[in-house]
Amino acid sequence: MLEKIFPGGSPAVSVHLPLAFRLSDEKDLRLSSLYDPLQTWRFLSHQIRRSPLDLRAHVQRILLTHQANLTDRMEGSLMDLYLALGHEAGSMLKERMLEQCQPYLSPEAMQFFKQLTTADENQGLEREWRLGSVLTTGENNASHPLVRVERQVEASRYSSVLEEVQACLEYGQIDIAQALLEQEMLAGHQDPAIEQELLNIYQYTRNKDKLIQLTAQLAAVGLEPSETWKAQQSEADNW
């Protein structure tokens, strides 16, 4: 699953179909040159306004701003991703996209986005408008809801934890996928597929320290890692 986060290549796209039909099934994050960049960026902006958590649209839109006629919209497009995910979620995706944009951003802009790693810096972010953003309000004063509505938590649309993990990986939410898998391991659900997926993440991110930490946590609750896990732990010295 991890290799699908930034896949290479683009399938042939029919130029005769309307953009809404062509993009609905588009899986590549770096879109084909057959798409008109500005028209596509505007279409994705409308999609994000309707569905702020459509992370695929966010990434496609940010990568489109690498083209010369759209670089002035990069900061706003990147800010919308930070706004949609908030402070705690998607840290690895935000860092990855900031790295992708770094060659095009000013030192001041880089410093601004790096500061958004703390909760205090995220306060009022939605009011700081930048060109290209569709989620910022531009309001100087914080707004307060007149009515607070609480609703029951909706049931998960995933049939299994592994299916949810695979969806997270597809959208670049590696940290969330890792947390889900670690919870399953510590709960005693020793599914070989779950174990292997977590080991893949540790190896992909070179996170030897987390592998060692979870191994100790498993031992503390009386859970014995598998032979595959132990072998991977030995190989981690070479990461």
SVG drawing of the C-alpha trace seen along z (x, -y; Angstrom):
<svg xmlns="http://www.w3.org/2000/svg" viewBox="-29 -42 52 60">
<polyline fill="none" stroke="black" stroke-width="0.4" points="0.0,0.0 2.8,-2.5 4.0,-2.6 0.6,-3.9 1.0,-7.2 3.0,-8.8 2.6,-6.5 4.4,-7.2 2.9,-7.3 -0.5,-8.4 -3.2,-6.4 -4.5,-7.7 -7.2,-10.2 -10.0,-10.9 -10.0,-14.6 -13.6,-14.4 -15.2,-13.6 -16.1,-16.5 -13.6,-17.1 -16.0,-16.1 -16.2,-12.6 -12.5,-12.2 -11.3,-13.3 -13.9,-11.3 -11.9,-8.0 -8.5,-9.5 -6.1,-7.7 -2.8,-9.3 -1.8,-12.2 0.4,-13.8 -2.2,-14.4 -1.5,-13.9 -0.5,-16.9 -3.7,-16.2 -5.6,-18.0 -5.8,-21.8 -3.9,-22.9 -6.0,-25.9 -9.3,-24.4 -8.4,-21.3 -7.2,-23.3 -10.5,-25.2 -12.4,-22.0 -10.5,-20.5 -11.0,-23.7 -14.8,-23.3 -14.4,-19.6 -12.4,-20.6 -14.9,-23.3 -17.7,-20.6 -15.6,-17.8 -12.7,-19.3 -11.4,-15.9 -11.0,-14.6 -7.2,-14.2 -6.7,-12.9 -8.1,-16.2 -5.9,-18.2 -2.7,-16.4 -3.6,-16.6 -4.4,-20.3 -1.2,-21.1 0.9,-19.2 -0.8,-21.1 0.5,-24.4 4.1,-23.3 3.3,-24.4 4.6,-27.9 1.2,-29.6 -0.2,-28.2 2.7,-28.7 1.1,-31.8 -1.8,-29.6 0.5,-27.1 0.5,-28.6 -3.3,-28.8 -3.7,-25.2 -1.2,-24.0 -2.9,-25.9 -6.2,-24.3 -4.6,-20.9 -3.5,-22.0 -6.9,-23.4 -8.7,-20.2 -6.5,-17.9 -6.1,-20.2 -3.3,-20.0 -3.2,-16.4 -4.1,-14.4 -2.0,-13.7 1.3,-15.1 3.3,-12.9 1.2,-13.9 1.5,-17.6 5.3,-17.2 5.5,-15.3 3.6,-17.9 5.6,-20.7 8.8,-19.0 7.3,-18.8 6.5,-22.5 9.8,-23.7 11.6,-24.5 8.8,-26.9 8.2,-28.6 9.9,-31.6 11.9,-31.2 9.1,-33.2 6.4,-30.8 8.4,-27.8 8.9,-29.2 5.1,-29.9 4.1,-26.3 6.8,-24.8 5.4,-26.8 2.0,-25.1 3.2,-22.0 2.1,-23.5 -1.5,-23.9 -1.0,-27.5 0.1,-28.4 -3.0,-26.8 -5.3,-29.0 -7.1,-31.4 -5.4,-29.8 -8.7,-29.8 -8.8,-33.6 -5.4,-34.1 -6.3,-34.0 -3.7,-33.3 -4.2,-33.3 -5.6,-30.0 -7.3,-29.0 -10.9,-28.0 -11.3,-27.0 -10.1,-30.2 -12.7,-32.8 -10.6,-35.9 -12.5,-37.1 -10.6,-39.2 -12.8,-38.2 -13.4,-34.7 -16.9,-33.4 -19.0,-31.5 -21.8,-29.0 -25.3,-30.2 -26.5,-26.6 -24.4,-23.6 -25.7,-20.4 -24.4,-17.0 -25.0,-13.9 -24.2,-10.3 -20.9,-8.9 -21.5,-7.2 -20.6,-3.6 -17.4,-2.9 -17.8,-2.3 -14.9,0.1 -15.5,3.9 -12.2,4.4 -9.3,2.5 -7.0,3.7 -9.4,2.2 -9.3,-1.1 -5.5,-1.0 -5.3,-0.4 -7.5,-3.4 -5.3,-5.6 -2.2,-4.5 -3.8,-5.2 -4.4,-8.8 -1.0,-9.2 -2.1,-9.1 0.7,-6.8 0.7,-8.0 -3.0,-7.2 -2.5,-3.8 0.4,-3.1 -1.6,-4.0 -4.5,-1.8 -2.2,1.2 -0.4,0.6 -3.7,0.6 -4.7,3.9 -1.3,5.4 -1.5,4.2 -5.1,5.5 -3.8,9.0 -5.2,9.3 -2.2,11.1 -3.3,11.3 -0.2,12.0 -1.5,9.5 -1.8,6.7 1.6,7.5 3.2,7.5 1.5,4.2 2.9,2.6 6.4,3.9 6.2,2.6 5.4,-0.9 8.2,-0.8 10.6,0.3 9.3,-2.3 9.6,-5.1 12.9,-3.8 11.2,-4.0 13.4,-1.6 12.8,-3.4 9.0,-2.8 9.6,0.8 11.7,1.2 9.1,-0.7 6.2,1.4 8.1,4.6 8.7,3.6 5.0,2.6 3.9,6.0 6.2,7.8 4.9,5.6 1.3,6.9 2.5,10.5 2.3,10.7 5.0,12.7 6.0,11.3 6.1,13.8 9.3,15.1 8.7,12.8 8.5,9.8 11.8,10.9 13.6,11.3 12.5,7.9 13.7,6.4 17.1,7.9 17.2,6.4 16.2,3.0 19.8,2.3 20.6,1.9 17.9,-0.7"/>
</svg>
